[in-house]
C-alpha cells in the first residue's frame, strides 16, 4: 500500500473517530457520565493520532480541510437522522457548500 493511500485511509478513520466522539458528547451529560466521557476522550485521542499519521504524507491544509469539512457535514447529517434535529433546505445547502469546498481544495492541491 503506498503512502498516499495510507494517508487517506488514516484521514478517513480520523474523521470517523472525531464524529463518534462528538456523538458520544450527547450522551456524556457534560462529561459527568463515565463511559460516554471515556468514549469521547478515546475517540478524540484516536482522531488526533490518526490525523498526525495522515499529515506525514499529505498537505496539512488539504488534510485539515477534509477532516473539518467531512466531520462537520457527517456530524450534522447524523444529528438530523439520529437525534431528529431540524432539517431544512438551507441546512442541506450548507452541507453541499461544505462538500464543494472540500472538493475544490482537494482538486487545487493536485
N, CA, C and O atoms as a GROMACS GRO file, in nm:
protein
  440
    1UNK      N    1   0.085  -0.118   0.000
    1UNK     CA    2   0.000   0.000   0.000
    1UNK      C    3   0.090   0.124   0.000
    1UNK      O    4   0.182   0.135   0.081
    2UNK      N    5   0.064   0.217  -0.091
    2UNK     CA    6   0.150   0.335  -0.097
    2UNK      C    7   0.114   0.437   0.012
    2UNK      O    8   0.009   0.427   0.075
    3UNK      N    9   0.201   0.532   0.032
    3UNK     CA   10   0.185   0.627   0.143
    3UNK      C   11   0.063   0.718   0.125
    3UNK      O   12   0.000   0.757   0.223
    4UNK      N   13   0.029   0.752   0.001
    4UNK     CA   14  -0.091   0.836  -0.022
    4UNK      C   15  -0.218   0.762   0.017
    4UNK      O   16  -0.308   0.820   0.078
    5UNK      N   17  -0.226   0.636  -0.019
    5UNK     CA   18  -0.343   0.556   0.017
    5UNK      C   19  -0.354   0.543   0.168
    5UNK      O   20  -0.462   0.557   0.225
    6UNK      N   21  -0.240   0.517   0.232
    6UNK     CA   22  -0.239   0.507   0.379
    6UNK      C   23  -0.283   0.639   0.442
    6UNK      O   24  -0.357   0.640   0.540
    7UNK      N   25  -0.237   0.750   0.386
    7UNK     CA   26  -0.273   0.881   0.440
    7UNK      C   27  -0.425   0.904   0.431
    7UNK      O   28  -0.486   0.952   0.526
    8UNK      N   29  -0.484   0.870   0.318
    8UNK     CA   30  -0.629   0.890   0.300
    8UNK      C   31  -0.709   0.796   0.390
    8UNK      O   32  -0.813   0.834   0.442
    9UNK      N   33  -0.660   0.674   0.408
    9UNK     CA   34  -0.728   0.582   0.500
    9UNK      C   35  -0.720   0.632   0.644
    9UNK      O   36  -0.818   0.627   0.717
   10UNK      N   37  -0.602   0.680   0.683
   10UNK     CA   38  -0.585   0.734   0.818
   10UNK      C   39  -0.674   0.857   0.838
   10UNK      O   40  -0.735   0.873   0.943
   11UNK      N   41  -0.681   0.942   0.737
   11UNK     CA   42  -0.765   1.061   0.746
   11UNK      C   43  -0.912   1.023   0.757
   11UNK      O   44  -0.986   1.081   0.836
   12UNK      N   45  -0.955   0.926   0.679
   12UNK     CA   46  -1.095   0.879   0.686
   12UNK      C   47  -1.127   0.822   0.824
   12UNK      O   48  -1.232   0.851   0.880
   13UNK      N   49  -1.035   0.742   0.878
   13UNK     CA   50  -1.055   0.687   1.012
   13UNK      C   51  -1.056   0.797   1.117
   13UNK      O   52  -1.129   0.789   1.215
   14UNK      N   53  -0.975   0.901   1.096
   14UNK     CA   54  -0.971   1.014   1.187
   14UNK      C   55  -1.104   1.088   1.188
   14UNK      O   56  -1.154   1.126   1.294
   15UNK      N   57  -1.162   1.108   1.071
   15UNK     CA   58  -1.293   1.173   1.062
   15UNK      C   59  -1.397   1.090   1.136
   15UNK      O   60  -1.476   1.145   1.213
   16UNK      N   61  -1.398   0.960   1.113
   16UNK     CA   62  -1.496   0.874   1.180
   16UNK      C   63  -1.478   0.876   1.332
   16UNK      O   64  -1.576   0.880   1.406
   17UNK      N   65  -1.354   0.873   1.378
   17UNK     CA   66  -1.329   0.878   1.523
   17UNK      C   67  -1.377   1.010   1.582
   17UNK      O   68  -1.435   1.012   1.691
   18UNK      N   69  -1.352   1.119   1.512
   18UNK     CA   70  -1.395   1.250   1.561
   18UNK      C   71  -1.547   1.260   1.566
   18UNK      O   72  -1.602   1.314   1.661
   19UNK      N   73  -1.614   1.208   1.463
   19UNK     CA   74  -1.760   1.212   1.459
   19UNK      C   75  -1.818   1.124   1.572
   19UNK      O   76  -1.912   1.165   1.640
   20UNK      N   77  -1.762   1.006   1.591
   20UNK     CA   78  -1.809   0.920   1.701
   20UNK      C   79  -1.789   0.987   1.836
   20UNK      O   80  -1.875   0.977   1.924
   21UNK      N   81  -1.676   1.054   1.854
   21UNK     CA   82  -1.651   1.126   1.979
   21UNK      C   83  -1.751   1.238   2.000
   21UNK      O   84  -1.797   1.261   2.112
   22UNK      N   85  -1.784   1.307   1.893
   22UNK     CA   86  -1.882   1.415   1.903
   22UNK      C   87  -2.021   1.361   1.934
   22UNK      O   88  -2.093   1.420   2.014
   23UNK      N   89  -2.058   1.251   1.872
   23UNK     CA   90  -2.187   1.189   1.903
   23UNK      C   91  -2.191   1.142   2.048
   23UNK      O   92  -2.294   1.152   2.114
   24UNK      N   93  -2.079   1.091   2.097
   24UNK     CA   94  -2.072   1.046   2.236
   24UNK      C   95  -2.090   1.162   2.334
   24UNK      O   96  -2.137   1.142   2.446
   25UNK      N   97  -2.053   1.283   2.292
   25UNK     CA   98  -2.073   1.400   2.378
   25UNK      C   99  -2.220   1.416   2.417
   25UNK      O  100  -2.251   1.461   2.528
   26UNK      N  101  -2.308   1.378   2.326
   26UNK     CA  102  -2.451   1.391   2.352
   26UNK      C  103  -2.494   1.306   2.471
   26UNK      O  104  -2.588   1.341   2.544
   27UNK      N  105  -2.425   1.194   2.490
   27UNK     CA  106  -2.459   1.101   2.598
   27UNK      C  107  -2.375   1.122   2.724
   27UNK      O  108  -2.406   1.066   2.829
   28UNK      N  109  -2.271   1.203   2.714
   28UNK     CA  110  -2.178   1.221   2.827
   28UNK      C  111  -2.232   1.314   2.934
   28UNK      O  112  -2.175   1.320   3.044
   29UNK      N  113  -2.339   1.386   2.907
   29UNK     CA  114  -2.404   1.474   3.004
   29UNK      C  115  -2.304   1.568   3.070
   29UNK      O  116  -2.286   1.567   3.192
   30UNK      N  117  -2.238   1.649   2.986
   30UNK     CA  118  -2.140   1.744   3.039
   30UNK      C  119  -2.016   1.676   3.096
   30UNK      O  120  -1.953   1.727   3.189
   31UNK      N  121  -1.983   1.561   3.040
   31UNK     CA  122  -1.870   1.478   3.086
   31UNK      C  123  -1.886   1.432   3.230
   31UNK      O  124  -1.788   1.415   3.302
   32UNK      N  125  -2.010   1.411   3.272
   32UNK     CA  126  -2.036   1.362   3.408
   32UNK      C  127  -2.066   1.212   3.410
   32UNK      O  128  -2.066   1.151   3.517
   33UNK      N  129  -2.090   1.153   3.295
   33UNK     CA  130  -2.115   1.009   3.286
   33UNK      C  131  -1.986   0.941   3.238
   33UNK      O  132  -1.932   0.976   3.133
   34UNK      N  133  -1.939   0.846   3.317
   34UNK     CA  134  -1.805   0.790   3.296
   34UNK      C  135  -1.786   0.724   3.159
   34UNK      O  136  -1.695   0.762   3.086
   35UNK      N  137  -1.868   0.629   3.124
   35UNK     CA  138  -1.844   0.555   2.999
   35UNK      C  139  -1.854   0.643   2.874
   35UNK      O  140  -1.766   0.637   2.789
   36UNK      N  141  -1.960   0.724   2.860
   36UNK     CA  142  -1.962   0.812   2.743
   36UNK      C  143  -1.845   0.912   2.743
   36UNK      O  144  -1.792   0.945   2.637
   37UNK      N  145  -1.805   0.959   2.861
   37UNK     CA  146  -1.692   1.052   2.869
   37UNK      C  147  -1.563   0.985   2.827
   37UNK      O  148  -1.479   1.047   2.761
   38UNK      N  149  -1.547   0.859   2.864
   38UNK     CA  150  -1.428   0.784   2.822
   38UNK      C  151  -1.430   0.762   2.670
   38UNK      O  152  -1.326   0.766   2.604
   39UNK      N  153  -1.549   0.739   2.616
   39UNK     CA  154  -1.562   0.724   2.471
   39UNK      C  155  -1.524   0.853   2.400
   39UNK      O  156  -1.455   0.850   2.298
   40UNK      N  157  -1.568   0.966   2.453
   40UNK     CA  158  -1.532   1.097   2.396
   40UNK      C  159  -1.380   1.113   2.394
   40UNK      O  160  -1.322   1.143   2.290
   41UNK      N  161  -1.316   1.092   2.508
   41UNK     CA  162  -1.171   1.110   2.518
   41UNK      C  163  -1.096   1.013   2.427
   41UNK      O  164  -1.002   1.052   2.358
   42UNK      N  165  -1.138   0.888   2.426
   42UNK     CA  166  -1.071   0.788   2.342
   42UNK      C  167  -1.086   0.817   2.194
   42UNK      O  168  -0.990   0.805   2.118
   43UNK      N  169  -1.206   0.855   2.154
   43UNK     CA  170  -1.231   0.885   2.013
   43UNK      C  171  -1.153   1.009   1.969
   43UNK      O  172  -1.094   1.009   1.861
   44UNK      N  173  -1.151   1.112   2.051
   44UNK     CA  174  -1.077   1.233   2.014
   44UNK      C  175  -0.927   1.207   2.011
   44UNK      O  176  -0.857   1.259   1.923
   45UNK      N  177  -0.876   1.128   2.105
   45UNK     CA  178  -0.733   1.094   2.104
   45UNK      C  179  -0.700   1.014   1.977
   45UNK      O  180  -0.597   1.039   1.913
   46UNK      N  181  -0.785   0.920   1.941
   46UNK     CA  182  -0.764   0.843   1.819
   46UNK      C  183  -0.770   0.932   1.695
   46UNK      O  184  -0.690   0.917   1.603
   47UNK      N  185  -0.863   1.026   1.694
   47UNK     CA  186  -0.877   1.116   1.579
   47UNK      C  187  -0.752   1.200   1.559
   47UNK      O  188  -0.706   1.218   1.447
   48UNK      N  189  -0.697   1.250   1.667
   48UNK     CA  190  -0.577   1.334   1.656
   48UNK      C  191  -0.456   1.249   1.615
   48UNK      O  192  -0.375   1.292   1.532
   49UNK      N  193  -0.442   1.131   1.673
   49UNK     CA  194  -0.330   1.044   1.636
   49UNK      C  195  -0.340   1.006   1.489
   49UNK      O  196  -0.241   1.012   1.416
   50UNK      N  197  -0.460   0.966   1.443
   50UNK     CA  198  -0.477   0.930   1.302
   50UNK      C  199  -0.452   1.048   1.209
   50UNK      O  200  -0.397   1.031   1.101
   51UNK      N  201  -0.491   1.168   1.251
   51UNK     CA  202  -0.462   1.288   1.172
   51UNK      C  203  -0.311   1.309   1.162
   51UNK      O  204  -0.260   1.347   1.056
   52UNK      N  205  -0.240   1.285   1.272
   52UNK     CA  206  -0.094   1.302   1.268
   52UNK      C  207  -0.029   1.202   1.173
   52UNK      O  208   0.072   1.234   1.109
   53UNK      N  209  -0.085   1.083   1.162
   53UNK     CA  210  -0.036   0.985   1.065
   53UNK      C  211  -0.062   1.034   0.923
   53UNK      O  212   0.024   1.024   0.837
   54UNK      N  213  -0.181   1.087   0.900
   54UNK     CA  214  -0.220   1.133   0.766
   54UNK      C  215  -0.134   1.248   0.717
   54UNK      O  216  -0.093   1.249   0.601
   55UNK      N  217  -0.105   1.345   0.804
   55UNK     CA  218  -0.033   1.464   0.758
   55UNK      C  219   0.115   1.438   0.733
   55UNK      O  220   0.186   1.526   0.682
   56UNK      N  221   0.163   1.321   0.768
   56UNK     CA  222   0.300   1.285   0.731
   56UNK      C  223   0.313   1.271   0.579
   56UNK      O  224   0.422   1.288   0.524
   57UNK      N  225   0.203   1.239   0.512
   57UNK     CA  226   0.208   1.204   0.370
   57UNK      C  227   0.114   1.285   0.283
   57UNK      O  228   0.093   1.251   0.166
   58UNK      N  229   0.058   1.393   0.336
   58UNK     CA  230  -0.027   1.479   0.254
   58UNK      C  231  -0.019   1.622   0.306
   58UNK      O  232   0.028   1.648   0.416
   59UNK      N  233  -0.065   1.714   0.224
   59UNK     CA  234  -0.059   1.855   0.263
   59UNK      C  235  -0.148   1.880   0.384
   59UNK      O  236  -0.260   1.831   0.392
   60UNK      N  237  -0.096   1.958   0.478
   60UNK     CA  238  -0.167   1.987   0.602
   60UNK      C  239  -0.299   2.059   0.575
   60UNK      O  240  -0.402   2.023   0.634
   61UNK      N  241  -0.298   2.158   0.488
   61UNK     CA  242  -0.420   2.234   0.459
   61UNK      C  243  -0.529   2.147   0.400
   61UNK      O  244  -0.646   2.159   0.439
   62UNK      N  245  -0.494   2.061   0.308
   62UNK     CA  246  -0.592   1.972   0.247
   62UNK      C  247  -0.644   1.873   0.351
   62UNK      O  248  -0.764   1.849   0.361
   63UNK      N  249  -0.553   1.816   0.430
   63UNK     CA  250  -0.593   1.718   0.532
   63UNK      C  251  -0.689   1.783   0.631
   63UNK      O  252  -0.792   1.724   0.665
   64UNK      N  253  -0.657   1.902   0.678
   64UNK     CA  254  -0.743   1.966   0.777
   64UNK      C  255  -0.876   2.007   0.716
   64UNK      O  256  -0.980   1.996   0.781
   65UNK      N  257  -0.875   2.055   0.592
   65UNK     CA  258  -1.000   2.094   0.526
   65UNK      C  259  -1.092   1.974   0.510
   65UNK      O  260  -1.212   1.983   0.537
   66UNK      N  261  -1.037   1.862   0.467
   66UNK     CA  262  -1.117   1.741   0.451
   66UNK      C  263  -1.168   1.695   0.587
   66UNK      O  264  -1.285   1.660   0.601
   67UNK      N  265  -1.080   1.693   0.688
   67UNK     CA  266  -1.116   1.649   0.822
   67UNK      C  267  -1.228   1.735   0.881
   67UNK      O  268  -1.329   1.684   0.928
   68UNK      N  269  -1.209   1.865   0.876
   68UNK     CA  270  -1.307   1.957   0.934
   68UNK      C  271  -1.438   1.956   0.855
   68UNK      O  272  -1.546   1.949   0.913
   69UNK      N  273  -1.427   1.962   0.724
   69UNK     CA  274  -1.547   1.966   0.640
   69UNK      C  275  -1.626   1.837   0.646
   69UNK      O  276  -1.748   1.839   0.666
   70UNK      N  277  -1.558   1.726   0.629
   70UNK     CA  278  -1.627   1.596   0.632
   70UNK      C  279  -1.684   1.570   0.772
   70UNK      O  280  -1.795   1.519   0.785
   71UNK      N  281  -1.607   1.603   0.874
   71UNK     CA  282  -1.656   1.583   1.011
   71UNK      C  283  -1.778   1.668   1.041
   71UNK      O  284  -1.873   1.620   1.102
   72UNK      N  285  -1.776   1.793   0.998
   72UNK     CA  286  -1.890   1.882   1.020
   72UNK      C  287  -2.013   1.832   0.946
   72UNK      O  288  -2.122   1.823   1.004
   73UNK      N  289  -1.995   1.800   0.819
   73UNK     CA  290  -2.109   1.755   0.738
   73UNK      C  291  -2.166   1.624   0.792
   73UNK      O  292  -2.288   1.609   0.803
   74UNK      N  293  -2.079   1.529   0.824
   74UNK     CA  294  -2.127   1.400   0.873
   74UNK      C  295  -2.194   1.413   1.009
   74UNK      O  296  -2.296   1.349   1.034
   75UNK      N  297  -2.138   1.496   1.096
   75UNK     CA  298  -2.199   1.517   1.228
   75UNK      C  299  -2.336   1.582   1.213
   75UNK      O  300  -2.432   1.541   1.280
   76UNK      N  301  -2.347   1.682   1.127
   76UNK     CA  302  -2.476   1.748   1.106
   76UNK      C  303  -2.578   1.650   1.048
   76UNK      O  304  -2.693   1.647   1.092
   77UNK      N  305  -2.536   1.572   0.951
   77UNK     CA  306  -2.627   1.475   0.890
   77UNK      C  307  -2.672   1.369   0.991
   77UNK      O  308  -2.791   1.337   0.997
   78UNK      N  309  -2.579   1.316   1.070
   78UNK     CA  310  -2.616   1.217   1.171
   78UNK      C  311  -2.703   1.278   1.281
   78UNK      O  312  -2.791   1.211   1.335
   79UNK      N  313  -2.680   1.404   1.313
   79UNK     CA  314  -2.766   1.472   1.410
   79UNK      C  315  -2.910   1.480   1.361
   79UNK      O  316  -3.004   1.462   1.438
   80UNK      N  317  -2.925   1.506   1.232
   80UNK     CA  318  -3.059   1.511   1.174
   80UNK      C  319  -3.124   1.373   1.175
   80UNK      O  320  -3.243   1.360   1.206
   81UNK      N  321  -3.047   1.272   1.142
   81UNK     CA  322  -3.101   1.135   1.133
   81UNK      C  323  -3.119   1.074   1.271
   81UNK      O  324  -3.228   1.026   1.304
   82UNK      N  325  -3.014   1.074   1.352
   82UNK     CA  326  -3.011   1.001   1.478
   82UNK      C  327  -3.088   1.071   1.589
   82UNK      O  328  -3.161   1.007   1.665
   83UNK      N  329  -3.072   1.205   1.597
   83UNK     CA  330  -3.132   1.280   1.707
   83UNK      C  331  -3.255   1.359   1.666
   83UNK      O  332  -3.313   1.430   1.748
   84UNK      N  333  -3.295   1.348   1.541
   84UNK     CA  334  -3.414   1.418   1.494
   84UNK      C  335  -3.398   1.569   1.493
   84UNK      O  336  -3.496   1.642   1.512
   85UNK      N  337  -3.277   1.618   1.472
   85UNK     CA  338  -3.254   1.762   1.468
   85UNK      C  339  -3.316   1.822   1.342
   85UNK      O  340  -3.343   1.751   1.245
   86UNK      N  341  -3.338   1.950   1.347
   86UNK     CA  342  -3.409   2.020   1.240
   86UNK      C  343  -3.342   2.000   1.104
   86UNK      O  344  -3.219   2.000   1.092
   87UNK      N  345  -3.425   1.982   1.004
   87UNK     CA  346  -3.378   1.976   0.866
   87UNK      C  347  -3.446   2.087   0.788
   87UNK      O  348  -3.560   2.123   0.815
   88UNK      N  349  -3.373   2.140   0.694
   88UNK     CA  350  -3.429   2.244   0.608
   88UNK      C  351  -3.348   2.249   0.480
   88UNK      O  352  -3.237   2.196   0.472
   89UNK      N  353  -3.405   2.314   0.380
   89UNK     CA  354  -3.334   2.330   0.253
   89UNK      C  355  -3.206   2.408   0.274
   89UNK      O  356  -3.105   2.379   0.210
   90UNK      N  357  -3.209   2.506   0.362
   90UNK     CA  358  -3.090   2.587   0.389
   90UNK      C  359  -2.980   2.503   0.453
   90UNK      O  360  -2.863   2.518   0.420
   91UNK      N  361  -3.017   2.415   0.545
   91UNK     CA  362  -2.919   2.328   0.610
   91UNK      C  363  -2.856   2.233   0.509
   91UNK      O  364  -2.735   2.212   0.510
   92UNK      N  365  -2.938   2.176   0.422
   92UNK     CA  366  -2.884   2.088   0.319
   92UNK      C  367  -2.796   2.164   0.220
   92UNK      O  368  -2.695   2.112   0.174
   93UNK      N  369  -2.833   2.287   0.189
   93UNK     CA  370  -2.749   2.370   0.102
   93UNK      C  371  -2.614   2.395   0.169
   93UNK      O  372  -2.511   2.392   0.102
   94UNK      N  373  -2.614   2.419   0.298
   94UNK     CA  374  -2.489   2.437   0.372
   94UNK      C  375  -2.401   2.314   0.364
   94UNK      O  376  -2.279   2.325   0.346
   95UNK      N  377  -2.460   2.196   0.378
   95UNK     CA  378  -2.383   2.071   0.366
   95UNK      C  379  -2.324   2.057   0.226
   95UNK      O  380  -2.211   2.013   0.211
   96UNK      N  381  -2.401   2.095   0.125
   96UNK     CA  382  -2.349   2.090  -0.013
   96UNK      C  383  -2.233   2.186  -0.033
   96UNK      O  384  -2.136   2.154  -0.101
   97UNK      N  385  -2.242   2.305   0.027
   97UNK     CA  386  -2.132   2.402   0.017
   97UNK      C  387  -2.006   2.349   0.087
   97UNK      O  388  -1.895   2.369   0.037
   98UNK      N  389  -2.022   2.283   0.200
   98UNK     CA  390  -1.908   2.223   0.268
   98UNK      C  391  -1.841   2.121   0.178
   98UNK      O  392  -1.719   2.122   0.161
   99UNK      N  393  -1.921   2.033   0.120
   99UNK     CA  394  -1.864   1.930   0.032
   99UNK      C  395  -1.797   1.994  -0.090
   99UNK      O  396  -1.690   1.949  -0.132
  100UNK      N  397  -1.858   2.096  -0.147
  100UNK     CA  398  -1.799   2.163  -0.263
  100UNK      C  399  -1.665   2.228  -0.226
  100UNK      O  400  -1.571   2.224  -0.304
  101UNK      N  401  -1.658   2.287  -0.108
  101UNK     CA  402  -1.533   2.348  -0.065
  101UNK      C  403  -1.422   2.246  -0.045
  101UNK      O  404  -1.308   2.270  -0.084
  102UNK      N  405  -1.455   2.134   0.015
  102UNK     CA  406  -1.356   2.029   0.036
  102UNK      C  407  -1.307   1.974  -0.098
  102UNK      O  408  -1.187   1.953  -0.117
  103UNK      N  409  -1.399   1.951  -0.191
  103UNK     CA  410  -1.360   1.903  -0.323
  103UNK      C  411  -1.272   2.002  -0.394
  103UNK      O  412  -1.172   1.964  -0.455
  104UNK      N  413  -1.308   2.130  -0.387
  104UNK     CA  414  -1.228   2.235  -0.453
  104UNK      C  415  -1.087   2.240  -0.395
  104UNK      O  416  -0.989   2.247  -0.471
  105UNK      N  417  -1.075   2.238  -0.263
  105UNK     CA  418  -0.942   2.239  -0.202
  105UNK      C  419  -0.860   2.117  -0.242
  105UNK      O  420  -0.740   2.127  -0.268
  106UNK      N  421  -0.924   2.003  -0.247
  106UNK     CA  422  -0.854   1.881  -0.283
  106UNK      C  423  -0.806   1.886  -0.428
  106UNK      O  424  -0.693   1.847  -0.457
  107UNK      N  425  -0.890   1.934  -0.518
  107UNK     CA  426  -0.851   1.944  -0.657
  107UNK      C  427  -0.741   2.049  -0.680
  107UNK      O  428  -0.654   2.030  -0.764
  108UNK      N  429  -0.747   2.157  -0.605
  108UNK     CA  430  -0.647   2.262  -0.623
  108UNK      C  431  -0.510   2.221  -0.570
  108UNK      O  432  -0.409   2.283  -0.606
  109UNK      N  433  -0.504   2.119  -0.487
  109UNK     CA  434  -0.377   2.073  -0.430
  109UNK      C  435  -0.303   1.981  -0.529
  109UNK      O  436  -0.185   1.952  -0.508
  110UNK      N  437  -0.369   1.938  -0.632
  110UNK     CA  438  -0.307   1.843  -0.725
  110UNK      C  439  -0.230   1.910  -0.834
  110UNK      O  440  -0.173   1.843  -0.919
   0.00000   0.00000   0.00000
